[in-house]
Amino acid sequence: MLFAGESRPYGGTFFYNGDSHLVRHTQKSLEAALKRSYGSPTAYLAAFKRAGFWLMDLCAEHVNTLKGKPRREASRAGEPALAHILAALRPRVVIGVKVDLEPHIRHAIAPLRN
């Protein structure tokens, strides 16, 4: 299962360090869905990895400070890299962590459907 994020946060936090909003929110969501508690972000990330889950950001550079068209263009520019990862790894499930990433994820997935 691939979680598609937007980018690393501007503030220097990082999902895999266990100190970002995204790790806290995904942990809370998965704990609720699976009806179990992982406790610390470190324990959650270990379980995330064991389950075969991973996170890839669409944008190589942070986009938190961008708005509107520049932010969408940065996401669009990340579509080929996501498409390459999807073609190589063929995850069964792709989850966008933000609803506005959906069109970019769909564009990256489209070549796999042909």
N, C-alpha and C positions, 0 to 999 in steps of 0.2 A: 504494500500500500504506500503510495507516494502522496505526501502532503505538499501542495504547491503553495509556497508563500510568496510574498511580494519582494521583500529585500531585507537585508540585515537592518536593524534599527540604527538611526543616526547616533543615538546616545551611547553606543558601544556595547550594549547588551547583546547576547547571542543565545539562540535557542539551545544549542548543545552545551552551553555553559550552565544552563538551568536558571538563568537570571533575567529572562525576557518575559514580557507580557504574554507572548505567544505560548511559551512553555507552560505558564500557569493556566492559561485558558484551555489549551488542548488537554492538559492533565485533568482539569476539572470536568471537561466534557467527556473524556473517555472513562473517567472514574464513574460518572453518572450513568453512562451508557452500559458499562460492564458491571456496575454495582460492586465495585471494589475500590479500595484505597491503596495508593502506592506510597503515601507518606511524603517523603522528600522529593524534590525535583530530580535528584540524582537517582533515586530508586525508580522513579517514573521513566526517566530516560533510558535506564538499563532495560526495563520492561518493553519500552517503545522499540528499542533495537532488537531485543530477542523476538519480538512479534514480527519482525521483518518490515517494520515501518521506517520511513525516512522522510526528511524534509529537504526540498530543493527550493531555493528562491529564484523567482523569475528574473529579477534584476541583479546584476553583479554588484552594483553600487547602491547605497541606500537611496531611497526616494521619499523618505518621510517629509522632507522640506519642500518637495515639489507639489504643485497643485495642477488640476485640470489637464490640459493637453500635454504639457511636458511629462507629467506622470504617466499618462496613457501611452505616450510614445516610448518611454523607457520600458514599460511592460511589453509593448509590442516588439521592441528590439530583443527582448529575452525569449520570444517564442521559438526561434530556431534552436537555441540551446536546450530548451525544455523538450522540443520534438526529438532532438538527438538522444537525450537521456531516455525518453519514453520508448524510442525505437530499440535502443540497446537493452534496456532492462525489462520492458514489457510488463509493467505492474498491472495487476488485475483491477486495481481501484486507484483513482486519482481524486484527491479531495482538495479543492481550493479553500484556503483558509480565509479568504475574503470574497464576498459575492462579486465585487467588481473585477475580479481576476477571471471570471467565467469565460468571457469571449476569448481571452488570450490562451486559456487552457484548451478551449474547443479548437482553436486554430492549430495548436501544437498537436492535438490528438488526431485531427482530420486526416493527415497522410496515412495514419495507421489503419484507417477504416477502408482504404482503397485496396 
